[in-house]
Each structure stands twice: as structure tokens, then as C-alpha cells.
Amino acid sequence: MCGIVGFVGKSKQAKDVLLEGLTRLEYRGYDSAGIAVSDGDRINVVRRLGKVRRLVESIGETDCLGTCGIGHTRWATHGAPSERNAHPHMSCADEIAVVHNGIIENFAELREELEGKGHVFSSDTDTEVAAHLVEEAYDGDLLTAVRYATSRMIGAYGLAVMCKEEPGRIVVTRKDSPIVLGVGEEGSYLGSDIVALIDATRDVVILEDEQYAVMTADGIDYFDREGAPIEPEITHIDWTLDAAEKGGYPDFMLKEIHEQPRVVRDTLAGRFSGTEITIDELSLTRTELNFIDRVYIIACGTSYHAGLIAKDLIEGWARIPTEVEVASEFRYRNPIITPTTLVVAVSQSGETADTLAAIRDARIKGAKVFGITNVIGSRVARESDGVIYTKANKEISVASTKSFTGQVVSLTLLAMLLARSRGKFNQNQTRILFSELADCADAIEQVLQDTEQIKDAASVFEGRESAFFIGRGMGAATCYEGALKLKEISYVHAEAYAAGEMKHGPIALIDEGFPVVAVATQSPIYDKVVSNLKESESRGASIVAVATEGDTSICDVADKVIYIPKVRDAFMPIVASVPLQLLAREVAVARGCDVDQPRNLAKSVTVE
Ligand code: M6R
């Protein structure tokens, strides 16, 4: 949710590294930002309400000088967005500075206890207790004091702590919240995400839960929860910083939408042997695969929508009953899980707290858990029995686009594998399907070349505050994602329905000019979709239809048509989602919205 950074060097100014890192991590939260830098005598703190840009603008040449510092960009949980609640937080004597990502669940008891001992708090946050706990325990060794503080804290934390008495040292730890560290030519770096340090080094350490790191200008030492030194595992990162830059596009979202043909190709690379779908990471034998008698797909938000699409494929092809569940509900519902249940956890970030909790729950109940994530070394990757990476590369825009495509393609491969293992497809059918799946990359490219039809369709939303997205079968699942995209970035209220449901209530909302977006591509139920559209048209709706190229009859019912190339119905969502992403962006831009950083949201949701 929040982003944290840290740097200790010999000569480079820490503030430059921190502000650059925070700018790259801003997708994690943008309610407020702040840095703390030690000048050797004291810790100087600057915090600002709003985006990192406001912080950057308010720090002058001569402010915050020093080569050791920590920084934070916040997505508010406890305590409203305000300067007083912005991190870093300080202890009473301004000697301990703390930045934190996560939630300290027992902060109220700790605060009461600390106030009883005379500590004076200056914010409404849960984080501030960490600064006072460290202050309370500090007796000349920051690592020992931080270990004491974390032993008292219940909840999730990625924590970086500085002490006035130990300039040039930062103590870092984590529990259920990501921390990445690395050493570059200029010093030691820390971030909530690799993008904060990738400029400096490609060899990073992904800190494990309850491990500690002590950063100095000379390097980083690692310790276990008992304080004993440990040798960390180094992970080499092979993607480049391009992923964290806009590359000539006006925003990350548009750039990421345009990357989708590459995502399809990369996600499929090496997945077909010529005769078989290969997902070795699943680590299940063919016999184990055949014993699977139920699949649960658990995810949140866009990842959940990818799961809805996969349900039709797994049930349709492999004939295995498949449930798709919002992770935050799954874990409190006592679902039926046995050792022959396959749980598929889908998460772009691999950090989503609800999805992680559901994974843990499923494993305790004996299920095999297969993760689909975009982030190497993320918790979903580490806590699953097997993992497939979606090859979307870093996704910066808060609204997921290319990672969704990577997820749908990965889930499609899984459905094909399950069907093939049960003998539902022969080799030739598998080959044809794989080839048609690969062709979706070209189909998306074609959609991206003709965006005039999408710009034209966006005019339907002028002056409107509400819209429906309707489709049937996989078209309905595609609409759920289209509606989410529209509401999260343009703030236009949008609801998606299975088109046949409109007449059971929602149609009452239709009046003259009400926007209805329909996925009406060629499929066995095309005629049913068209008749549902007629019901809305006759009540005055302005209809935008995503249709298959060559379908001229759709113009009889639709005011605007966005054509996409013909692909197999099973693969339609991969292609049809792209114009819906572009449409949402077009509407958002026309309304003057910040498409990359929509209000109230953050890229990864590490709190329940
Ligand atoms: O990282 P995850 O895939 O687990 O995130 C799940 C949702 O928070 C995420 O998909 C969210 O809905 C996006 N803002 C959608 O664009």
C-alpha cells in the first residue's frame, strides 16, 4: 500500500535518491510523502500532504543535506491523509525516525501503554507507536531496539528506522510486507519494490519475514529474528528500467495497454512443446492432475475478473467444476476443500493481503495452491506450491491492463493443460488452440492501430455519470472488467450485468442517452445479446458495441461500434478487453482525471 525507500552512501546526497525512489513508488500510494535525512547531528524531516511532486517542490538545494535517509509515500489507513499523519514519524525526542508500510493491529493498546509511560504522540497513525517503542528500548544499539519493538507489534510491517545517535545506519525489517535491498556503487539501497533501486543494482535481496537488515555505506548485514547473522539469497533482476518510464506515452496506462501484444507472446513463450502444453511450475504429475476434482480461483479486483473468464474455459474444456471467489470472502466462508482441490491464486502484485490469507487457509485445508503472479519473489510466488509468472513486467498504472491479459493467457494455458491431461483434446486440437491463442497478439495489435473508433465511442459518455456494461457468457465476464476500468479511472459509475438480467431490474435505470456498452462479438449466443440490446435501445440507451469485424447488422442497434478482429470465442476476452481499457482511458482523460493514479486507490493492497 505505502512505499518506503532508504539510502546510505558516502558522498551522494540521500534526498536525491529518496525523492527519485519515491517518485517510482508513488503507484503504491499518493496521499502524502516525506523524507528524513541525518546530517550527522540531527535528523531533518520534511513531509507534505499530496503527491510526491509537492514534496520535491518543497525541498530546496540546501535542505535535508546528508548521506543517510529514509522516505515514504502513503496510502492512508489509520489516520486521515494530512501532513501530521505523513511519514516519517518521530519519537518524542526527535531521535528515532520511522517509515512503515502495513498495519500495526495492536497499536491502540501499545499507544495507551506508551502514553502511560509519558510518551507524547503527534499523529493519529498506527505507525507512530513503532517510533516510541524503539525509543523506549534504545540503549545504544538500534538493531536490538528495533527487534524489541517488532516483538511487541502484531500485524504487518515493512519498517525502516534511523536513530540520531547512529548516523549512517538504517535498520530494516518486515512481516507480510515487501522489502527489497541492494548495494550499488554509491551505497546501500532499500525499497518496497525493486523499481526503487534498479538504477543502482540488479542483484537484490528480497528480505524474508522477521529478518533484519542493517544498512551502512559499506554494505548491508542480515540477521534472523534472534539477531544471529545470516547469509541472504541474492535474486538477479533481468528486466530494465524502461518498465518504470513512460517511453513517450502520455501516461503509464496507455503505455501498458500498448505492451499487451508483447505480454501475450512472452507469456506463451516456451509453453508448447509441439505436442503438449508445458507448465512445469505446476509441479503436479499427470496422475495428480487427473485427480483434481474441483478448482477454486481466488483473487481480487481485476485478477478476479480474469478468474471469471477462466471458469468458462476450465469447465467447458476440462469439465472440472470451477468456482471463482473473491479472496476476502473465500477465507471467511469455510469453502469445501479437499486434497484433490486445486486452488489457483491470481494476483498481479503477489502481495494482496486477502489473497495471501486465502492461500494460507487453503493450504492448511490440504489443497494444492498454484499461484499466478507478475512479481518475481512475491509472497504469492513464495507461498504457493507452484507459480507461473505472467511476463507483463512492471505494471505502474494503478489500473491493471497488461497484467490482466497476462493472467487470462496464463489461465487459458492452465485450462488447456487440464483438458489435455484428461484426454479432452488430442494433440492436433491442442496445437490448433495454442496457435490461435498466440494469434491474439496480432489481433490486439490491430485493435491498437485503430483507436479513432474508440475516441468516437467515448463521446457517448459526455455529461453522463452512469453506465451499464452488458454481455453474455464470457462477454459478461469481459464486461465486469470493462466496468471496473471505467469506474476506477474516470469515476463514472458503471455496472456490469449478464445481458439477460437487464430486464429483471437494471433496465429501469435506462433513459434517453444512458450509455450501455455491450460485448456483442460473434458467438453462439450473439442473437441473444442483440435482442437484449434492443430492449435497451428501445428505452433510449446510447449503445456502444464491441463487435466482430464485418458485422454490419450490429449497426442497426448500436450507436457506436468498435470492431475487433475475429478470434475464437474462447479467446475473445483477451482481445475485447483492450478496446474497453482504451475506452475507459479516453473517458477519463476527457474528464481531466489522473488515469495512472486514481483517487483513493493504490496499486497493491497489503491490508485486509
Ligand atoms: O495485485 P492484485 O492482482 O492482487 O490486485 C488485485 C486488485 O487490487 C487489483 O486488480 C485492482 O482491482 C486494480 N486496481 C484493478 O485495475
Residues whose N, C-alpha, C, O or C-beta is under 5 A from the ligand:
A	BS01	M6R	C300 G301 T302 S303 V346 S347 Q348 S349 G350 T352 V398 A399 S400 K603 V605
